[in-house]
Amino acid sequence: MSGTPEPLGIAIVGASLAGLRGAEALRLNGYDGPLSIVGDEPYRPYDRPPLSKHVLAGELAAGATQLPNLVSLDARWHLGQAAIKLDREARIIALAGGTALSFDRLLIATGAQARPWPDPEAARLSGVHTLRGRDDAADLRAALVKNPGRVVIVGAGLIGCEAASCCRDLGLPVTLIDPNPTPLARSLGGAIGGVIAGCLRDAGVDFRPGTQVRALEGDGAVRRVALSNGAAIDADLVIVALGAVRATGWLAAAALMADAGGVTCDGACRVLTADGTAVPEIYAAGDVARWPIPLYDGRLVSIEHWGNAVEQARHAARNMLAAPDDQRPYDHLPAFWSSQFGINIKAVGLTEGADSLAVVQGSLAARRFLAVYGQAGRSIAAVSFDEARWLPAYAERVAARRPFPPIRDANDQPAITSLPPGFPPPRAARHHGVAMGGAHG
Ligand SMILES: Cc1cc2nc3c(=O)[nH]c(=O)nc-3n(C[C@H](O)[C@H](O)[C@H](O)COP(=O)(O)OP(=O)(O)OC[C@H]3O[C@@H](n4cnc5c(N)ncnc54)[C@H](O)[C@@H]3O)c2cc1C
């Protein structure tokens, strides 16, 4: 590492939602020392949820997504400079431009990156897009307004479905491909995914469930998507929506418990060394953090949702300023929202391991409902489609680990029956020991 280290203080690596809210919480909790914020993107923190919704739709410019500062930060920003190495013992971060940043305490908030198409050469074909950052969204929007003859989206998770919805609103022909029987199968299960499959059909999306993509083909620009069943689909634009990998590469030399599934923390958000010891001066928060969630019996999860990035960063900031014997465990009820095909989807809890599902308000047929997921007789999650007014009551009960389903005597309830949630069998873990918290990727 070169250069004279800059003054000690608190460093935050990752200048996005968790980094910003963590920095604000440090100031609000009375920290008035030096504060450095490092981000590899050239922008001040901005909001990602609008990228796959309003920005693709052309309702908002990618540059108009900057997050508001809730307090004055008086921070030293190092933007457009990736952290490339952490020397944990010396407490120094090396930045790509050669700067060495020393710290007393560090918050790791480097989030995640879009999982690229696995063949790097095909991933570089023009017309192949991923969607994670502001520049990705601007590029994709610019490509969509050129009216591509056919858009192929690989992966029917939340971002794939949101993109499909926007493309249809723009009048573009869209094919959406996923190996599972329904969209959103891993996050919400096949029963609820079937409702979105109906929306795709009605919106005119060519949805190909149970289908694997073998290759993206072209000659400089993408021309075809080859499927493993031997068929091929002509494509002028491909959106690769295969989820996200956590941005932990820069931690490789730090001997932490970190991999593409996240950096593992203890319950108080302190990162763990490879042998499982908590590092008292280094914390992590947001998409990059993997931690034992108390509500789900200490299962290790990394949650890719906006609300967790905010809450966990605030919690980590609080603990960073607290004494070693006053480190509070971070508990959280995961929650996310999505909007697609004119439906407002909101969900709370983790669906993983659900063995039953009950529609407790409305109906799947009407595409307006609230459904609760159960596991071994306990309510573990709930999802609403255009029925958000009921969600807080169920969220409270999920957080209190109430029996399944938790409310049986509400007005206007349909006859409650339990049905199989229809989750695909667990896949071989991509990242050892990780339970993904319902990915937005
Ligand atoms: C398109 C899209 C739509 C979404 N929609 C929703 C939604 O509707 N609802 C919802 O709940 N959630 C949604 N999410 C998820 C939500 O945006 C994330 O959970 C949130 O952004 C996580 O914040 P973060 O700060 O932890 O990580 P990130 O936002 O990923 O930020 C990490 C930052 O660190 C930077 N970084 C990475 N490595 C380095 C390094 N080595 N050095 C310096 N900087 C580095 C990254 O470039 C990035 O700027 C969406 C996400 C995407 C991508």
The ligand as an SDF file (V2000), in Angstrom:
LIG
                    3D

 53 58  0  0  0  0  0  0  0  0999 V2000
  -32.8270   -2.7000   -9.5580 C   0  0  0  0  0  0  0  0  0  0  0  0
  -33.1120   -2.9310   -8.0950 C   0  0  0  0  0  0  0  0  0  0  0  0
  -34.4040   -2.7920   -7.6100 C   0  0  0  0  0  0  0  0  0  0  0  0
  -34.6660   -3.0220   -6.2620 C   0  0  0  0  0  0  0  0  0  0  0  0
  -35.9470   -2.8850   -5.8090 N   0  0  0  0  0  0  0  0  0  0  0  0
  -36.2120   -3.0860   -4.5020 C   0  0  0  0  0  0  0  0  0  0  0  0
  -37.5260   -2.9520   -4.0060 C   0  0  0  0  0  0  0  0  0  0  0  0
  -38.4540   -2.6750   -4.7600 O   0  0  0  0  0  0  0  0  0  0  0  0
  -37.7380   -3.1690   -2.6850 N   0  0  0  0  0  0  0  0  0  0  0  0
  -36.7320   -3.5070   -1.8280 C   0  0  0  0  0  0  0  0  0  0  0  0
  -36.9750   -3.7380   -0.6260 O   0  0  0  0  0  0  0  0  0  0  0  0
  -35.4540   -3.6260   -2.2670 N   0  0  0  0  0  0  0  0  0  0  0  0
  -35.1730   -3.4190   -3.5740 C   0  0  0  0  0  0  0  0  0  0  0  0
  -33.8970   -3.5560   -4.0300 N   0  0  0  0  0  0  0  0  0  0  0  0
  -32.8210   -3.8880   -3.0770 C   0  0  0  0  0  0  0  0  0  0  0  0
  -32.2050   -2.6490   -2.3990 C   0  0  0  0  0  0  0  0  0  0  0  0
  -31.9790   -1.6390   -3.3310 O   0  0  0  0  0  0  0  0  0  0  0  0
  -30.9040   -3.0790   -1.7320 C   0  0  0  0  0  0  0  0  0  0  0  0
  -31.2590   -3.9640   -0.6910 O   0  0  0  0  0  0  0  0  0  0  0  0
  -30.1100   -1.8960   -1.2010 C   0  0  0  0  0  0  0  0  0  0  0  0
  -29.6450   -1.0940   -2.2510 O   0  0  0  0  0  0  0  0  0  0  0  0
  -28.9170   -2.3950   -0.3950 C   0  0  0  0  0  0  0  0  0  0  0  0
  -28.1400   -1.3200   -0.0060 O   0  0  0  0  0  0  0  0  0  0  0  0
  -26.5920   -1.4960    0.3580 P   0  0  0  0  0  0  0  0  0  0  0  0
  -26.1000   -0.1250    0.6660 O   0  0  0  0  0  0  0  0  0  0  0  0
  -26.4320   -2.5630    1.3610 O   0  0  0  0  0  0  0  0  0  0  0  0
  -25.8970   -2.0730   -0.9550 O   0  0  0  0  0  0  0  0  0  0  0  0
  -25.7910   -1.4490   -2.4080 P   0  0  0  0  0  0  0  0  0  0  0  0
  -26.9690   -0.6020   -2.6970 O   0  0  0  0  0  0  0  0  0  0  0  0
  -25.4640   -2.5840   -3.3090 O   0  0  0  0  0  0  0  0  0  0  0  0
  -24.5350   -0.4780   -2.3160 O   0  0  0  0  0  0  0  0  0  0  0  0
  -23.2190   -0.8950   -2.1490 C   0  0  0  0  0  0  0  0  0  0  0  0
  -22.3250    0.1750   -2.6940 C   0  0  0  0  0  0  0  0  0  0  0  0
  -20.9740   -0.1980   -2.4510 O   0  0  0  0  0  0  0  0  0  0  0  0
  -20.2380   -0.0390   -3.6350 C   0  0  0  0  0  0  0  0  0  0  0  0
  -19.0630   -0.9300   -3.5940 N   0  0  0  0  0  0  0  0  0  0  0  0
  -18.9990   -2.2640   -3.8260 C   0  0  0  0  0  0  0  0  0  0  0  0
  -17.7510   -2.7190   -3.6900 N   0  0  0  0  0  0  0  0  0  0  0  0
  -16.9830   -1.6480   -3.3760 C   0  0  0  0  0  0  0  0  0  0  0  0
  -15.6090   -1.4800   -3.0980 C   0  0  0  0  0  0  0  0  0  0  0  0
  -14.7520   -2.4970   -3.1150 N   0  0  0  0  0  0  0  0  0  0  0  0
  -15.1620   -0.2400   -2.8110 N   0  0  0  0  0  0  0  0  0  0  0  0
  -16.0160    0.8140   -2.7630 C   0  0  0  0  0  0  0  0  0  0  0  0
  -17.3280    0.7170   -3.0200 N   0  0  0  0  0  0  0  0  0  0  0  0
  -17.8110   -0.5000   -3.3040 C   0  0  0  0  0  0  0  0  0  0  0  0
  -21.2170   -0.3970   -4.7200 C   0  0  0  0  0  0  0  0  0  0  0  0
  -20.8280    0.0430   -5.9950 O   0  0  0  0  0  0  0  0  0  0  0  0
  -22.4450    0.3160   -4.2080 C   0  0  0  0  0  0  0  0  0  0  0  0
  -22.4500    1.6650   -4.5710 O   0  0  0  0  0  0  0  0  0  0  0  0
  -33.6010   -3.3620   -5.3780 C   0  0  0  0  0  0  0  0  0  0  0  0
  -32.3040   -3.5070   -5.8740 C   0  0  0  0  0  0  0  0  0  0  0  0
  -32.0470   -3.2990   -7.2270 C   0  0  0  0  0  0  0  0  0  0  0  0
  -30.6460   -3.4600   -7.7380 C   0  0  0  0  0  0  0  0  0  0  0  0
  1  2  1  0
  2  3  1  0
  2 52  2  0
  3  4  2  0
  4  5  1  0
  4 50  1  0
  5  6  2  0
  6  7  1  0
  6 13  1  0
  7  8  2  0
  7  9  1  0
  9 10  1  0
 10 11  2  0
 10 12  1  0
 12 13  2  0
 13 14  1  0
 14 15  1  0
 14 50  1  0
 15 16  1  0
 16 17  1  0
 16 18  1  0
 18 19  1  0
 18 20  1  0
 20 21  1  0
 20 22  1  0
 22 23  1  0
 23 24  1  0
 24 25  2  0
 24 26  1  0
 24 27  1  0
 27 28  1  0
 28 29  2  0
 28 30  1  0
 28 31  1  0
 31 32  1  0
 32 33  1  0
 33 34  1  0
 33 48  1  0
 34 35  1  0
 35 36  1  0
 35 46  1  0
 36 37  1  0
 36 45  1  0
 37 38  2  0
 38 39  1  0
 39 40  1  0
 39 45  2  0
 40 41  1  0
 40 42  2  0
 42 43  1  0
 43 44  2  0
 44 45  1  0
 46 47  1  0
 46 48  1  0
 48 49  1  0
 50 51  2  0
 51 52  1  0
 52 53  1  0
M  END
$$$$
